[in-house]
Amino acid sequence: MSKANRVIRLTSATCEQIQARMLETCRQIASDHGLLIESAGWRGLEPGFSFEPAFRISIPAPDGSSQSG
């Protein structure tokens, strides 16, 4: 188990911190496969109990940027 402080209530700030850490880990995994990942924010905050992180995974354009569409 992680040594991070145990979360007992999800606030907007906590959701942002958790998603930022998740995004960083997911970026490494996507990079290992030649893909890009971008945050698409989060939604579905049920105050104090749950939220849905959203990510967009894509094949990079030839210049390394994200392709839209």
C-alpha positions in Angstrom: 0.0 0.0 0.0 1.2 3.5 -0.7 2.6 5.7 1.9 0.5 8.7 0.7 -2.1 10.0 3.1 -5.3 8.1 3.0 -8.1 10.2 1.5 -11.4 10.1 3.4 -13.3 12.7 1.4 -12.9 13.7 -2.2 -12.9 17.5 -2.8 -12.3 19.2 -6.1 -8.7 19.9 -5.1 -8.1 16.3 -4.1 -9.6 15.1 -7.4 -7.3 17.4 -9.3 -4.2 16.1 -7.4 -5.2 12.4 -7.9 -5.9 12.9 -11.6 -2.6 14.7 -12.1 -0.7 11.7 -10.6 -2.7 9.3 -12.6 -2.1 11.3 -15.8 1.7 11.2 -15.2 1.7 7.4 -14.8 -0.6 6.9 -17.8 1.7 9.2 -19.9 4.6 6.8 -19.3 2.5 3.8 -20.2 1.2 5.5 -23.4 4.7 6.6 -24.3 6.0 3.1 -24.0 3.5 2.2 -26.8 4.2 5.3 -28.9 0.9 7.0 -28.0 0.0 10.3 -26.5 -2.4 10.9 -23.6 -4.1 14.1 -22.6 -6.3 15.0 -19.8 -9.9 15.5 -20.7 -10.7 16.8 -17.3 -12.9 15.0 -14.8 -16.6 14.6 -14.4 -19.2 12.9 -12.3 -18.1 14.3 -9.0 -20.3 12.8 -6.4 -19.3 15.1 -3.5 -17.0 13.4 -1.2 -17.2 9.9 -2.7 -16.4 9.5 -6.4 -15.3 11.1 -9.6 -14.6 10.0 -13.2 -11.2 11.0 -14.6 -11.2 11.4 -18.3 -8.2 10.9 -20.7 -7.8 11.1 -24.4 -5.3 8.6 -25.9 -4.2 9.2 -29.5 -1.6 8.3 -32.1 0.8 11.3 -32.5 0.9 13.3 -35.7 4.2 13.1 -37.6 5.5 16.3 -35.8 4.7 14.6 -32.4 1.7 16.7 -31.7 -1.7 15.3 -30.9 -4.0 14.7 -33.9 -7.5 16.2 -33.4 -10.6 14.4 -34.5 
